[in-house]
Amino acid sequence: IKDVDWYVVLGNHDHYGNEQAQIDYSKKNNRWKMPAEYFAYSTPIGNSQKADFLFINTEPLANNCTGSAAQKQWKWIDSSLSHSTAQWKFVFGHHPVYSSNPSHGDTKTLIHHLKPMLEKHHVPAYFCGHDHDLQHQQPAGSSVDYFVSGAGSKLRPTGKYEHTKFAESKAGFAVVALSGNKMMVWFVDKDANVLYSYEK
């Protein structure tokens, strides 16, 4: 993985220290991609398609959603998704919108503010961490799939509820591939076993 670029989002623990240091590290290591506390990245997919990725800072959105910093970011998210012409649009954050893990569970402010934006702008999936497990949540009536990939740290017991397509407390990670009109997601454990697969 020495040649892989890392597109980084701030988590709740990063806000206990100096989050600016992580942004500044982008100037020292060209594989560490974090030019600001929230940012966008575009890349071609095949010969004629494009994917836009929004990396957001969910700490102020989850905990102080009406503050000035949060309001500025909400406007940026809405505007960035609105102006995107990419076939694929994805949003990455730290906190889950939906989670069946009893440690944290759903994030009500993100359900109230972020979920409508994702649906309005036809974002197919939201990816996050925070809960130390692997999850796929799919709320009834929503066009957005919600994936939690936080199983690279000390595991916590997970759970399932009405939105859960998959949830396991096993060390692992998510792999995502885009091909034509298809998105494929795999949860893979630490021994390279596929625990779950999904196609959209």
Legacy VTK file of the C-alpha trace (Angstrom):
# vtk DataFile Version 3.0
C-alpha trace
ASCII
DATASET POLYDATA
POINTS 200 float
0.000 0.000 0.000
3.020 2.296 -0.176
1.750 3.783 -3.461
-1.864 4.318 -2.383
-3.214 7.831 -1.860
-5.092 8.371 1.414
-8.104 10.708 1.341
-8.707 11.511 4.970
-11.668 12.740 7.035
-11.509 14.121 10.555
-13.047 12.024 13.313
-14.240 12.916 16.781
-10.909 12.003 18.399
-9.023 14.245 15.970
-10.890 17.211 17.429
-9.425 16.462 20.866
-6.041 17.548 19.499
-4.826 19.732 16.653
-6.832 18.938 13.524
-4.909 21.608 11.588
-1.771 19.470 11.968
-3.411 16.763 9.845
-4.306 19.297 7.169
-0.757 20.657 7.212
0.660 17.145 6.854
-0.690 17.166 3.270
2.148 19.574 2.472
4.747 17.121 3.791
3.425 13.875 2.329
1.901 13.939 -1.157
-0.014 10.705 -0.512
-1.867 12.243 2.471
-4.826 14.006 0.852
-6.455 16.433 3.247
-6.239 20.001 1.907
-8.928 21.317 4.276
-11.294 20.116 7.010
-13.760 19.249 4.220
-13.029 18.979 0.512
-13.986 17.362 -2.805
-12.115 15.159 -5.250
-13.050 14.139 -8.815
-11.695 11.283 -10.883
-12.530 9.782 -14.294
-14.239 6.388 -14.383
-13.509 4.575 -17.628
-13.486 6.624 -20.827
-16.561 8.780 -20.409
-17.689 8.858 -16.795
-16.643 10.742 -13.688
-16.990 10.230 -9.955
-17.110 13.035 -7.400
-16.192 12.348 -3.786
-17.057 14.703 -0.940
-15.084 14.300 2.276
-16.882 16.083 5.103
-16.148 16.957 8.723
-19.076 15.493 10.637
-17.992 16.523 14.136
-19.616 19.992 13.983
-22.515 18.639 11.909
-23.314 15.893 14.399
-22.886 17.922 17.582
-23.585 21.574 16.782
-25.552 21.428 13.549
-26.863 25.010 13.784
-23.543 26.711 14.568
-21.889 28.998 12.020
-19.192 26.463 11.071
-21.835 23.788 10.536
-24.056 26.115 8.516
-21.149 27.017 6.248
-20.402 23.331 5.661
-24.068 22.419 5.060
-24.170 25.076 2.317
-20.944 23.751 0.823
-22.229 20.164 0.751
-25.521 21.185 -0.863
-23.813 23.435 -3.414
-21.101 20.892 -4.291
-23.618 18.124 -4.883
-25.937 20.463 -6.775
-23.208 21.580 -9.187
-21.740 18.114 -9.717
-22.254 16.690 -13.214
-20.661 13.341 -12.352
-22.578 10.115 -12.841
-21.320 8.926 -9.454
-21.423 11.100 -6.325
-20.329 9.806 -2.931
-20.054 11.375 0.506
-17.598 10.249 3.189
-17.725 11.288 6.835
-16.772 9.951 10.227
-20.131 9.713 12.019
-22.811 7.338 10.731
-26.189 8.568 9.579
-27.698 5.181 10.421
-26.047 2.643 12.706
-27.324 -0.397 14.551
-24.297 -0.465 16.841
-25.428 0.093 20.452
-22.300 2.147 21.233
-23.484 5.141 19.210
-26.489 4.304 17.046
-28.111 6.699 14.583
-26.975 10.327 14.372
-30.233 12.266 14.492
-28.837 15.562 13.191
-27.387 13.803 10.138
-30.694 12.039 9.503
-32.442 15.393 9.681
-29.979 17.477 7.629
-27.682 15.231 5.557
-30.030 12.433 4.492
-32.385 14.798 2.553
-29.389 16.292 0.707
-28.082 12.873 -0.276
-31.491 11.860 -1.596
-32.129 15.173 -3.366
-28.822 14.992 -5.236
-29.016 11.255 -6.040
-26.027 10.170 -3.997
-26.043 6.354 -4.081
-24.030 5.758 -0.909
-22.592 7.337 2.225
-19.493 5.818 3.851
-18.305 6.353 7.421
-16.562 4.856 10.432
-17.014 5.805 14.121
-18.638 2.512 15.119
-16.036 -0.253 15.352
-17.718 -2.813 13.136
-18.912 -3.409 9.547
-22.449 -2.422 8.583
-24.749 -1.907 5.610
-27.894 0.025 6.471
-30.684 0.611 3.959
-33.672 2.558 5.298
-37.015 1.735 3.699
-37.966 4.219 1.000
-34.491 5.758 0.741
-32.371 5.650 -2.406
-29.152 5.911 -0.363
-27.159 3.004 1.048
-25.266 3.651 4.280
-22.022 1.774 4.925
-20.019 1.722 8.161
-16.428 0.525 7.850
-14.879 1.066 11.254
-13.477 -2.385 11.962
-9.819 -1.459 11.686
-9.716 -0.564 15.367
-10.612 -2.377 18.581
-13.899 -4.124 17.860
-17.133 -3.478 19.715
-20.247 -5.672 19.765
-22.641 -4.769 16.969
-26.372 -5.168 16.535
-29.154 -5.237 13.971
-32.399 -3.325 13.604
-35.009 -2.513 10.967
-32.574 -0.847 8.519
-29.844 -3.494 8.710
-28.826 -5.468 5.633
-25.559 -6.603 7.227
-23.695 -6.040 10.507
-20.740 -7.947 11.928
-18.128 -7.234 14.554
-15.105 -8.607 12.710
-11.803 -6.960 11.891
-11.918 -5.914 8.254
-12.567 -3.200 5.703
-14.717 -2.226 2.727
-13.741 -2.503 -0.938
-15.737 -0.517 -3.499
-15.604 -0.808 -7.290
-17.370 1.187 -10.001
-17.949 -0.242 -13.449
-20.313 1.330 -15.942
-23.637 1.731 -14.179
-22.753 -0.640 -11.341
-21.386 -0.071 -7.877
-20.052 -3.111 -6.038
-19.212 -3.190 -2.336
-17.485 -5.982 -0.440
-16.747 -6.288 3.258
-13.506 -8.238 3.634
-12.095 -9.559 6.894
-8.466 -9.404 8.053
-7.780 -12.815 6.436
-9.112 -11.657 3.038
-12.389 -13.568 3.349
-15.411 -11.850 1.783
-17.986 -11.476 4.529
-20.641 -9.657 2.491
-21.164 -8.328 -1.024
-23.632 -5.872 -2.506
-24.303 -4.574 -6.005
-26.249 -1.495 -7.046
LINES 1 201
200 0 1 2 3 4 5 6 7 8 9 10 11 12 13 14 15 16 17 18 19 20 21 22 23 24 25 26 27 28 29 30 31 32 33 34 35 36 37 38 39 40 41 42 43 44 45 46 47 48 49 50 51 52 53 54 55 56 57 58 59 60 61 62 63 64 65 66 67 68 69 70 71 72 73 74 75 76 77 78 79 80 81 82 83 84 85 86 87 88 89 90 91 92 93 94 95 96 97 98 99 100 101 102 103 104 105 106 107 108 109 110 111 112 113 114 115 116 117 118 119 120 121 122 123 124 125 126 127 128 129 130 131 132 133 134 135 136 137 138 139 140 141 142 143 144 145 146 147 148 149 150 151 152 153 154 155 156 157 158 159 160 161 162 163 164 165 166 167 168 169 170 171 172 173 174 175 176 177 178 179 180 181 182 183 184 185 186 187 188 189 190 191 192 193 194 195 196 197 198 199
